[in-house]
Amino acid sequence: MIHLKPHRKSKLQIHLLFWILYYILEAYLDFYWSRYQFPDFSWQVRLQNTLILELGYFLVKIPLAYALLYVYERSRIKNLFKYFLYVIIVVAAVFGHRFFTHYIIYPYIYGVTETLDGKQPSGYINGLVAFNSFMDLIFMVGLVFGVEITRQKNLLKAQISQLKSEKLDQELTMLKAQINPHFLFNTLNNIYGMALKKADETPDIILQLSKVMRYNIYEAAEKKISLSKDIENIKDFIQIQKIRHCHLTVTCTEEIDNPSQEISPLILIQFVENAFKHGVSESLGDAFIHIRIELKNGILTYCIENSKETKADKHSTRIGLKNIRRQLELLYTGHTLTVEDHSDRYTVKLTIDFHDKHNL
């Protein structure tokens, strides 16, 4: 959910900073100009007058800026009427700017009559002074609109990014929810079969299941876990399956240069589950699963090769792979996954570059 209050606070801070910087800029420019317009005044008096008059101009400029922004942001106002309002607001601001300059700044702050060239008195409104006021106001309006439009674009980007992140989190949560019941269902079936046979290994497999389920409930809730914990879960899962499959040969070799490397949970285990479900479980003769996990310089290479039935259901295998592929697309955009379907075995190779900046 997108929260608006922090964004309003951010808007207030940005606009406040803008007006402070704008005030400093205008005060500097007017102070620099005043030494030519009022050479007989001391710099202390000129600085004081400049600071006061720039604050006075804010009484015209700030209402002008936010009146124009208000009209600009009203999508229900038709464009033709918007342009009419723009003209009315700017014209009113020019008159206000001239009134403050002609009747307040010169007679009460500088104590002189406003002139065009230092000699000829200037009227309240004429072409040159009105144009000068217009340009001063338009320059300020351009800066305000530039700041506000940039702020809105950055806010929109942040909101879109947040929505995408929330959508990905929700999708990953749904995908993980599809995995856990599937694994639990298969394992409970195994335990049920062993219990019917009153196998001595039943308590051991229940203990192993408890450990694996503890991992699925607590560890899998995290976005990332250490690779060492994930591998330990894989080994626990294999132990559960080996108790049932007496003729199963399993080899698991690992070469890890950084056991604390973080990875999304429940990614690697799915390939092992598929190996048991679609290969070993259906084999009539001796079955095998060969697993190799290698991590070097932030690049993970994960290989699984397992035996398969010559009449295995290819469609059922692909269903599980679709889920895995989707998770990898969301989490690790720089991954590579290859699946080789031979007549007597499956070979899966996954490579993940943890240095990829696009990974979640």
NUZA-155873 format. One record per residue (C-alpha): residue in three letters; residue number from 0; x, y, z; chain. Coordinates in Angstrom, 3 decimals. Example, Ala and Ser with C-alpha at 12.3 -4.5 7.8 and 13.67 -1.06 7.14 Angstrom:
BEGIN
> Ala, 0, 12.300, -4.500, 7.800, A .
> Ser, 1, 13.670, -1.060, 7.140, A .
//
This chain:
BEGIN
> Met, 0, 0.000, 0.000, 0.000, A .
> Ile, 1, 1.253, 3.494, -0.890, A .
> His, 2, 1.249, 5.957, 1.980, A .
> Leu, 3, 0.583, 9.600, 1.078, A .
> Lys, 4, 1.545, 11.367, 4.294, A .
> Pro, 5, 5.326, 10.882, 3.916, A .
> His, 6, 5.023, 12.136, 0.335, A .
> Arg, 7, 3.230, 15.283, 1.507, A .
> Lys, 8, 5.949, 15.847, 4.058, A .
> Ser, 9, 8.555, 15.395, 1.335, A .
> Lys, 10, 6.713, 17.914, -0.880, A .
> Leu, 11, 6.685, 20.482, 1.913, A .
> Gln, 12, 10.400, 20.029, 2.553, A .
> Ile, 13, 11.311, 20.308, -1.136, A .
> His, 14, 9.224, 23.442, -1.675, A .
> Leu, 15, 10.524, 25.054, 1.512, A .
> Leu, 16, 14.091, 24.411, 0.387, A .
> Phe, 17, 13.269, 25.849, -3.049, A .
> Trp, 18, 11.916, 29.109, -1.622, A .
> Ile, 19, 14.911, 29.518, 0.675, A .
> Leu, 20, 17.356, 29.045, -2.211, A .
> Tyr, 21, 15.284, 31.276, -4.488, A .
> Tyr, 22, 15.195, 34.007, -1.838, A .
> Ile, 23, 18.982, 33.846, -1.472, A .
> Leu, 24, 19.443, 34.057, -5.254, A .
> Glu, 25, 17.078, 37.018, -5.699, A .
> Ala, 26, 18.506, 38.854, -2.676, A .
> Tyr, 27, 22.006, 38.462, -4.066, A .
> Leu, 28, 21.031, 39.696, -7.540, A .
> Asp, 29, 19.088, 42.702, -6.183, A .
> Phe, 30, 21.858, 43.582, -3.756, A .
> Tyr, 31, 24.418, 43.451, -6.572, A .
> Trp, 32, 22.174, 45.603, -8.812, A .
> Ser, 33, 21.419, 48.160, -6.073, A .
> Arg, 34, 24.994, 49.428, -5.957, A .
> Tyr, 35, 24.462, 50.881, -9.438, A .
> Gln, 36, 20.883, 52.042, -8.796, A .
> Phe, 37, 21.671, 53.571, -5.394, A .
> Pro, 38, 25.405, 54.345, -5.294, A .
> Asp, 39, 24.989, 56.814, -2.408, A .
> Phe, 40, 23.617, 54.177, -0.030, A .
> Ser, 41, 25.966, 52.227, 2.220, A .
> Trp, 42, 26.182, 48.492, 1.645, A .
> Gln, 43, 24.553, 47.817, 5.030, A .
> Val, 44, 21.494, 49.881, 4.068, A .
> Arg, 45, 21.312, 48.325, 0.619, A .
> Leu, 46, 21.528, 44.827, 2.101, A .
> Gln, 47, 18.795, 45.575, 4.629, A .
> Asn, 48, 16.524, 47.053, 1.959, A .
> Thr, 49, 17.158, 44.095, -0.346, A .
> Leu, 50, 16.252, 41.527, 2.304, A .
> Ile, 51, 13.032, 43.382, 3.127, A .
> Leu, 52, 11.857, 43.928, -0.444, A .
> Glu, 53, 12.473, 40.316, -1.447, A .
> Leu, 54, 10.312, 39.151, 1.435, A .
> Gly, 55, 7.670, 41.606, 0.252, A .
> Tyr, 56, 7.786, 40.196, -3.275, A .
> Phe, 57, 6.953, 36.794, -1.829, A .
> Leu, 58, 3.460, 38.195, -1.077, A .
> Val, 59, 2.939, 38.249, -4.843, A .
> Lys, 60, 5.145, 35.418, -6.078, A .
> Ile, 61, 4.095, 32.607, -3.760, A .
> Pro, 62, 0.314, 33.041, -4.364, A .
> Leu, 63, 1.023, 33.282, -8.097, A .
> Ala, 64, 3.085, 30.075, -8.149, A .
> Tyr, 65, 0.570, 27.962, -6.244, A .
> Ala, 66, -2.453, 29.403, -8.027, A .
> Leu, 67, -0.938, 28.335, -11.349, A .
> Leu, 68, 0.018, 24.915, -9.941, A .
> Tyr, 69, -3.510, 24.464, -8.612, A .
> Val, 70, -5.019, 25.131, -12.045, A .
> Tyr, 71, -2.379, 22.960, -13.735, A .
> Glu, 72, -3.149, 19.953, -11.525, A .
> Arg, 73, -6.949, 20.153, -11.944, A .
> Ser, 74, -7.605, 17.562, -14.645, A .
> Arg, 75, -11.339, 18.323, -14.732, A .
> Ile, 76, -10.800, 21.878, -15.991, A .
> Lys, 77, -10.935, 22.051, -19.777, A .
> Asn, 78, -7.738, 23.190, -21.495, A .
> Leu, 79, -9.237, 26.330, -23.047, A .
> Phe, 80, -10.559, 27.498, -19.691, A .
> Lys, 81, -7.196, 26.642, -18.102, A .
> Tyr, 82, -5.368, 28.960, -20.501, A .
> Phe, 83, -7.873, 31.715, -19.697, A .
> Leu, 84, -7.236, 31.263, -15.968, A .
> Tyr, 85, -3.455, 31.298, -16.546, A .
> Val, 86, -3.718, 34.675, -18.271, A .
> Ile, 87, -5.976, 36.168, -15.585, A .
> Ile, 88, -3.707, 34.982, -12.756, A .
> Val, 89, -0.506, 36.228, -14.424, A .
> Val, 90, -2.012, 39.623, -15.319, A .
> Ala, 91, -3.246, 40.044, -11.747, A .
> Ala, 92, 0.217, 39.119, -10.453, A .
> Val, 93, 1.889, 41.668, -12.766, A .
> Phe, 94, -0.393, 44.416, -11.423, A .
> Gly, 95, 0.335, 43.300, -7.858, A .
> His, 96, 4.068, 43.228, -8.537, A .
> Arg, 97, 3.952, 46.732, -10.014, A .
> Phe, 98, 1.853, 48.072, -7.137, A .
> Phe, 99, 4.314, 46.759, -4.561, A .
> Thr, 100, 7.304, 48.060, -6.523, A .
> His, 101, 5.913, 51.496, -7.404, A .
> Tyr, 102, 3.975, 52.403, -4.272, A .
> Ile, 103, 5.882, 50.588, -1.495, A .
> Ile, 104, 9.455, 49.659, -2.386, A .
> Tyr, 105, 10.644, 52.960, -3.877, A .
> Pro, 106, 8.829, 55.503, -1.687, A .
> Tyr, 107, 8.938, 53.640, 1.659, A .
> Ile, 108, 11.997, 51.393, 1.466, A .
> Tyr, 109, 14.357, 53.387, -0.749, A .
> Gly, 110, 12.728, 56.765, -0.017, A .
> Val, 111, 12.801, 57.867, -3.677, A .
> Thr, 112, 10.490, 58.029, -6.681, A .
> Glu, 113, 10.722, 55.134, -9.121, A .
> Thr, 114, 12.463, 56.089, -12.352, A .
> Leu, 115, 13.238, 54.362, -15.633, A .
> Asp, 116, 16.759, 55.657, -16.170, A .
> Gly, 117, 17.517, 57.400, -12.908, A .
> Lys, 118, 15.965, 60.672, -14.151, A .
> Gln, 119, 12.598, 60.134, -15.824, A .
> Pro, 120, 9.844, 59.090, -13.380, A .
> Ser, 121, 8.175, 55.789, -14.096, A .
> Gly, 122, 4.438, 55.402, -13.991, A .
> Tyr, 123, 2.556, 52.636, -12.235, A .
> Ile, 124, 2.059, 50.759, -15.518, A .
> Asn, 125, 3.821, 51.160, -18.831, A .
> Gly, 126, 5.209, 48.762, -21.382, A .
> Leu, 127, 8.795, 48.507, -20.126, A .
> Val, 128, 8.182, 48.193, -16.397, A .
> Ala, 129, 5.252, 45.801, -16.954, A .
> Phe, 130, 7.478, 43.614, -19.142, A .
> Asn, 131, 10.203, 43.622, -16.473, A .
> Ser, 132, 7.701, 42.545, -13.832, A .
> Phe, 133, 6.302, 39.878, -16.169, A .
> Met, 134, 9.746, 38.415, -16.859, A .
> Asp, 135, 10.637, 38.383, -13.156, A .
> Leu, 136, 7.440, 36.496, -12.355, A .
> Ile, 137, 7.672, 34.070, -15.289, A .
> Phe, 138, 11.264, 33.201, -14.362, A .
> Met, 139, 10.102, 32.299, -10.871, A .
> Val, 140, 7.085, 30.323, -12.182, A .
> Gly, 141, 9.336, 28.323, -14.505, A .
> Leu, 142, 11.583, 27.348, -11.607, A .
> Val, 143, 8.637, 26.333, -9.407, A .
> Phe, 144, 7.049, 24.223, -12.152, A .
> Gly, 145, 10.396, 22.606, -12.921, A .
> Val, 146, 10.879, 21.628, -9.272, A .
> Glu, 147, 7.315, 20.372, -8.820, A .
> Ile, 148, 7.117, 18.384, -12.074, A .
> Thr, 149, 10.483, 16.770, -11.307, A .
> Arg, 150, 9.274, 15.912, -7.794, A .
> Gln, 151, 6.057, 14.374, -9.151, A .
> Lys, 152, 7.947, 12.293, -11.723, A .
> Asn, 153, 10.334, 10.977, -9.060, A .
> Leu, 154, 7.367, 10.214, -6.798, A .
> Leu, 155, 5.602, 8.359, -9.602, A .
> Lys, 156, 8.730, 6.305, -10.298, A .
> Ala, 157, 8.999, 5.435, -6.601, A .
> Gln, 158, 5.326, 4.423, -6.461, A .
> Ile, 159, 5.623, 2.253, -9.582, A .
> Ser, 160, 8.749, 0.624, -8.179, A .
> Gln, 161, 6.981, -0.020, -4.879, A .
> Leu, 162, 3.945, -1.526, -6.619, A .
> Lys, 163, 6.158, -3.776, -8.729, A .
> Ser, 164, 8.024, -4.913, -5.612, A .
> Glu, 165, 4.782, -5.646, -3.763, A .
> Lys, 166, 3.431, -7.536, -6.785, A .
> Leu, 167, 6.585, -9.637, -7.004, A .
> Asp, 168, 6.478, -10.379, -3.271, A .
> Gln, 169, 2.848, -11.493, -3.539, A .
> Glu, 170, 3.567, -13.679, -6.557, A .
> Leu, 171, 6.570, -15.291, -4.876, A .
> Thr, 172, 4.520, -15.944, -1.756, A .
> Met, 173, 1.868, -17.683, -3.874, A .
> Leu, 174, 4.486, -19.753, -5.674, A .
> Lys, 175, 6.064, -20.824, -2.389, A .
> Ala, 176, 2.634, -21.715, -1.033, A .
> Gln, 177, 2.282, -24.114, -3.958, A .
> Ile, 178, 5.516, -25.858, -2.987, A .
> Asn, 179, 5.085, -26.564, 0.710, A .
> Pro, 180, 1.772, -28.508, 0.559, A .
> His, 181, 3.120, -30.516, -2.372, A .
> Phe, 182, 6.225, -31.547, -0.454, A .
> Leu, 183, 4.276, -32.278, 2.738, A .
> Phe, 184, 1.720, -34.372, 0.864, A .
> Asn, 185, 4.379, -36.565, -0.748, A .
> Thr, 186, 6.344, -37.043, 2.462, A .
> Leu, 187, 3.274, -37.913, 4.527, A .
> Asn, 188, 2.402, -40.519, 1.925, A .
> Asn, 189, 5.851, -42.022, 2.411, A .
> Ile, 190, 5.432, -42.081, 6.190, A .
> Tyr, 191, 1.984, -43.611, 5.845, A .
> Gly, 192, 3.384, -46.429, 3.721, A .
> Met, 193, 6.168, -47.081, 6.237, A .
> Ala, 194, 3.721, -46.998, 9.147, A .
> Leu, 195, 1.567, -49.658, 7.471, A .
> Lys, 196, 4.646, -51.851, 7.213, A .
> Lys, 197, 5.599, -50.992, 10.812, A .
> Ala, 198, 9.068, -50.110, 9.637, A .
> Asp, 199, 11.639, -49.462, 12.364, A .
> Glu, 200, 12.813, -46.364, 10.553, A .
> Thr, 201, 9.436, -44.598, 10.946, A .
> Pro, 202, 10.420, -42.542, 14.046, A .
> Asp, 203, 13.614, -41.435, 12.302, A .
> Ile, 204, 11.826, -40.227, 9.228, A .
> Ile, 205, 9.254, -38.393, 11.366, A .
> Leu, 206, 12.113, -36.627, 13.147, A .
> Gln, 207, 13.688, -35.718, 9.821, A .
> Leu, 208, 10.340, -34.436, 8.563, A .
> Ser, 209, 9.975, -32.300, 11.665, A .
> Lys, 210, 13.338, -30.715, 10.964, A .
> Val, 211, 12.515, -30.079, 7.313, A .
> Met, 212, 9.103, -28.627, 8.144, A .
> Arg, 213, 10.679, -26.347, 10.746, A .
> Tyr, 214, 12.865, -25.060, 7.944, A .
> Asn, 215, 9.871, -24.606, 5.629, A .
> Ile, 216, 7.872, -22.711, 8.232, A .
> Tyr, 217, 10.516, -20.427, 9.727, A .
> Glu, 218, 13.495, -20.207, 7.379, A .
> Ala, 219, 11.454, -20.138, 4.180, A .
> Ala, 220, 9.536, -17.117, 5.464, A .
> Glu, 221, 12.709, -15.065, 5.060, A .
> Lys, 222, 13.517, -13.431, 1.748, A .
> Lys, 223, 17.043, -14.816, 1.858, A .
> Ile, 224, 18.996, -17.335, 3.894, A .
> Ser, 225, 22.577, -18.527, 3.894, A .
> Leu, 226, 23.517, -21.098, 1.285, A .
> Ser, 227, 24.827, -23.410, 4.024, A .
> Lys, 228, 21.358, -23.584, 5.636, A .
> Asp, 229, 19.742, -24.276, 2.291, A .
> Ile, 230, 22.171, -27.113, 1.573, A .
> Glu, 231, 21.569, -28.561, 5.039, A .
> Asn, 232, 17.838, -28.645, 4.277, A .
> Ile, 233, 18.532, -30.476, 1.024, A .
> Lys, 234, 20.557, -33.097, 2.894, A .
> Asp, 235, 17.748, -33.568, 5.441, A .
> Phe, 236, 15.279, -34.045, 2.610, A .
> Ile, 237, 17.531, -36.619, 0.963, A .
> Gln, 238, 17.823, -38.554, 4.224, A .
> Ile, 239, 14.033, -38.789, 4.390, A .
> Gln, 240, 13.852, -40.161, 0.880, A .
> Lys, 241, 16.787, -42.578, 1.287, A .
> Ile, 242, 15.028, -44.368, 4.122, A .
> Arg, 243, 12.277, -45.346, 1.706, A .
> His, 244, 14.384, -46.033, -1.397, A .
> Cys, 245, 16.622, -48.927, -0.459, A .
> His, 246, 18.195, -49.273, -3.904, A .
> Leu, 247, 18.805, -45.571, -4.362, A .
> Thr, 248, 22.315, -44.251, -4.892, A .
> Val, 249, 22.697, -40.593, -3.944, A .
> Thr, 250, 25.869, -38.565, -4.198, A .
> Cys, 251, 26.033, -34.946, -3.090, A .
> Thr, 252, 29.276, -33.049, -3.488, A .
> Glu, 253, 29.757, -29.433, -2.642, A .
> Glu, 254, 32.525, -26.917, -3.113, A .
> Ile, 255, 31.579, -23.642, -1.448, A .
> Asp, 256, 33.975, -20.748, -1.014, A .
> Asn, 257, 31.432, -18.596, 0.875, A .
> Pro, 258, 28.907, -20.561, 2.996, A .
> Ser, 259, 27.274, -17.317, 4.184, A .
> Gln, 260, 26.275, -16.349, 0.636, A .
> Glu, 261, 22.559, -15.596, 0.733, A .
> Ile, 262, 20.005, -17.233, -1.538, A .
> Ser, 263, 16.229, -17.313, -1.741, A .
> Pro, 264, 14.934, -20.358, 0.182, A .
> Leu, 265, 13.086, -23.247, -1.455, A .
> Ile, 266, 14.717, -22.762, -4.852, A .
> Leu, 267, 17.342, -25.515, -4.931, A .
> Ile, 268, 15.266, -28.083, -3.045, A .
> Gln, 269, 12.626, -28.135, -5.797, A .
> Phe, 270, 15.023, -29.724, -8.280, A .
> Val, 271, 15.756, -32.498, -5.767, A .
> Glu, 272, 12.027, -33.019, -5.214, A .
> Asn, 273, 11.524, -33.359, -8.956, A .
> Ala, 274, 14.348, -35.869, -9.153, A .
> Phe, 275, 12.611, -38.096, -6.606, A .
> Lys, 276, 9.083, -37.560, -7.855, A .
> His, 277, 9.590, -37.968, -11.582, A .
> Gly, 278, 12.669, -40.164, -11.724, A .
> Val, 279, 13.623, -42.230, -8.741, A .
> Ser, 280, 10.150, -42.929, -7.422, A .
> Glu, 281, 9.110, -44.529, -10.663, A .
> Ser, 282, 12.284, -46.551, -11.292, A .
> Leu, 283, 12.002, -50.302, -11.184, A .
> Gly, 284, 15.697, -51.054, -10.941, A .
> Asp, 285, 18.595, -49.332, -9.283, A .
> Ala, 286, 18.123, -45.576, -9.241, A .
> Phe, 287, 20.591, -42.776, -8.826, A .
> Ile, 288, 20.732, -39.067, -8.114, A .
> His, 289, 23.969, -37.154, -8.470, A .
> Ile, 290, 24.066, -33.626, -7.057, A .
> Arg, 291, 26.895, -31.132, -7.338, A .
> Ile, 292, 26.813, -27.674, -5.745, A .
> Glu, 293, 29.632, -25.265, -6.450, A .
> Leu, 294, 30.022, -21.626, -5.441, A .
> Lys, 295, 33.051, -19.694, -6.643, A .
> Asn, 296, 33.449, -15.924, -6.643, A .
> Gly, 297, 29.731, -15.298, -6.246, A .
> Ile, 298, 28.661, -17.643, -9.060, A .
> Leu, 299, 26.601, -20.706, -8.117, A .
> Thr, 300, 26.637, -23.799, -10.312, A .
> Tyr, 301, 24.027, -26.394, -9.339, A .
> Cys, 302, 23.821, -29.701, -11.225, A .
> Ile, 303, 21.454, -32.618, -10.711, A .
> Glu, 304, 21.400, -35.819, -12.734, A .
> Asn, 305, 18.887, -38.538, -11.983, A .
> Ser, 306, 17.681, -41.784, -13.508, A .
> Lys, 307, 14.242, -41.958, -15.074, A .
> Glu, 308, 11.693, -44.392, -16.372, A .
> Thr, 309, 11.696, -44.927, -20.121, A .
> Lys, 310, 7.919, -44.314, -20.043, A .
> Ala, 311, 7.963, -41.436, -17.587, A .
> Asp, 312, 5.230, -38.803, -17.762, A .
> Lys, 313, 6.998, -35.856, -19.380, A .
> His, 314, 4.055, -33.518, -18.891, A .
> Ser, 315, 4.096, -33.908, -15.093, A .
> Thr, 316, 7.770, -33.017, -14.985, A .
> Arg, 317, 7.214, -29.803, -16.885, A .
> Ile, 318, 4.504, -28.657, -14.480, A .
> Gly, 319, 7.013, -28.487, -11.627, A .
> Leu, 320, 9.607, -26.799, -13.814, A .
> Lys, 321, 7.176, -24.021, -14.741, A .
> Asn, 322, 6.909, -23.045, -11.102, A .
> Ile, 323, 10.680, -23.094, -10.631, A .
> Arg, 324, 11.341, -21.138, -13.807, A .
> Arg, 325, 8.886, -18.423, -12.788, A .
> Gln, 326, 10.533, -17.974, -9.400, A .
> Leu, 327, 13.966, -17.762, -10.989, A .
> Glu, 328, 12.695, -15.142, -13.454, A .
> Leu, 329, 11.439, -13.012, -10.564, A .
> Leu, 330, 14.426, -13.461, -8.280, A .
> Tyr, 331, 17.488, -13.933, -10.485, A .
> Thr, 332, 17.202, -12.362, -13.900, A .
> Gly, 333, 20.817, -13.280, -14.717, A .
> His, 334, 20.382, -17.021, -14.160, A .
> Thr, 335, 20.708, -19.783, -16.732, A .
> Leu, 336, 18.759, -23.036, -16.505, A .
> Thr, 337, 19.201, -25.969, -18.860, A .
> Val, 338, 17.256, -29.245, -18.724, A .
> Glu, 339, 18.394, -32.224, -20.770, A .
> Asp, 340, 15.918, -35.065, -21.239, A .
> His, 341, 17.773, -38.229, -22.230, A .
> Ser, 342, 16.301, -41.666, -22.723, A .
> Asp, 343, 17.466, -42.929, -19.329, A .
> Arg, 344, 18.115, -39.806, -17.235, A .
> Tyr, 345, 17.402, -36.143, -16.635, A .
> Thr, 346, 20.187, -33.599, -16.308, A .
> Val, 347, 19.524, -30.145, -14.850, A .
> Lys, 348, 22.075, -27.358, -14.604, A .
> Leu, 349, 21.385, -24.040, -12.905, A .
> Thr, 350, 23.799, -21.115, -12.793, A .
> Ile, 351, 23.151, -17.996, -10.689, A .
> Asp, 352, 25.380, -14.942, -10.685, A .
> Phe, 353, 24.845, -13.322, -7.296, A .
> His, 354, 26.717, -10.215, -8.470, A .
> Asp, 355, 23.979, -9.396, -10.962, A .
> Lys, 356, 22.524, -6.031, -9.890, A .
> His, 357, 19.070, -6.955, -11.251, A .
> Asn, 358, 18.587, -9.755, -8.725, A .
> Leu, 359, 15.958, -9.148, -6.075, A .
//
